[in-house]
C-alpha cells in the first residue's frame, strides 16, 4: 500500500497491535511509511490481557475470562515531519513511551 500511494499521500502506516516493525522510512515519492506501529497498552501481556489467564485457557481448553493486564504500559507510534507546502514527508521516527511508577 505504501508503494501504491507513494507521492500521493503524506503517510501510510499500519498496526495490528503486535510487535512494531523496524521499517520506518520515507519512500522516494515523499510518503512516510511504517508497516506496524506496534501496540499501545500493557506490554507484559498477551494482546493486552493477563498472560496467565490466556495461557491457562490455551493449555487446558477450559474457558476463562481474559482480564485486562495493567503492568508495563507503553505507547507506541511514529513521529512524522511533513513539509507544509508540498505534503511530502521529511522524516519518520518510531517512538515508544513507557509509563513510570509515579504515573
Secondary structure, 3 states (H helix, E strand, C coil): CHHHHECCECEEECCCCCCCCCCCEECCCCCEEECCCCCCEECCCECCECHHHHHHHHHHCCCCCCCECCCCEEEEEEEEEECCCCCCEEEEEEEEEECCCCC
